[in-house]
Amino acid sequence: MNDTPSRIATKMQEMIGRKSSAERLRFGCSMFDLSRQLVKNSILGNDPKISSADLRRQLFLRFYGKDFDLSQQRKIIQYLSENPPCNAKANDSGKKL
């Protein structure tokens, strides 16, 4: 859906184009973080007691499920089930805390 008038879209493009690459990257990352939090809140709203592993799987399916066929989805979901998030904290020896 695109309900933005073309003159407004052009103005937005011009404004974003004046930003530095770093500013545009921060802007994009911020938008992704916000959308991820909104989706996470939606999932938690439907199932407040969802496990962290199931939440990871649901987030994957919401964001990327349509990008993969069923076979690929199953492999990715299996991987997510068997491996902790890559941002899990680790101590100096590299072992997860």
FENPECOR-V845596 format. One record per residue. N is the residue number from 1. OMEGA is omega in whole degrees, -180 to 180 (NA if undefined). BURIAL is I if it has 9 or more other ideal C-beta (glycine too) atoms within 8 Angstrom, else O. Layout:
N,OMEGA,BURIAL ; N,OMEGA,BURIAL
This chain:
1,176,O ; 2,-179,O ; 3,179,O ; 4,177,O ; 5,-175,O ; 6,180,O ; 7,178,O ; 8,178,O ; 9,178,I ; 10,179,O ; 11,179,O ; 12,178,I ; 13,179,O ; 14,-179,O ; 15,-180,O ; 16,179,I ; 17,178,O ; 18,180,O ; 19,176,O ; 20,178,O ; 21,180,O ; 22,179,O ; 23,179,O ; 24,177,I ; 25,179,O ; 26,179,O ; 27,179,I ; 28,179,O ; 29,178,O ; 30,178,O ; 31,178,O ; 32,179,O ; 33,179,O ; 34,-179,O ; 35,178,O ; 36,179,I ; 37,178,O ; 38,179,O ; 39,179,I ; 40,178,I ; 41,178,O ; 42,179,O ; 43,180,I ; 44,177,I ; 45,179,O ; 46,-178,O ; 47,-175,O ; 48,-177,O ; 49,-179,O ; 50,178,I ; 51,180,O ; 52,178,O ; 53,178,O ; 54,177,I ; 55,177,I ; 56,180,I ; 57,180,I ; 58,177,I ; 59,178,I ; 60,-177,I ; 61,-180,I ; 62,-176,O ; 63,-170,O ; 64,-175,O ; 65,-178,I ; 66,-180,O ; 67,-176,O ; 68,175,I ; 69,-174,O ; 70,180,O ; 71,179,O ; 72,178,O ; 73,-179,I ; 74,179,O ; 75,-179,O ; 76,179,I ; 77,176,I ; 78,178,O ; 79,180,O ; 80,-180,I ; 81,-173,O ; 82,-175,O ; 83,178,O ; 84,177,O ; 85,-178,O ; 86,179,O ; 87,177,O ; 88,-177,O ; 89,178,O ; 90,176,O ; 91,-175,O ; 92,-179,O ; 93,-180,O ; 94,180,O ; 95,180,O ; 96,179,O ; 97,NA,O
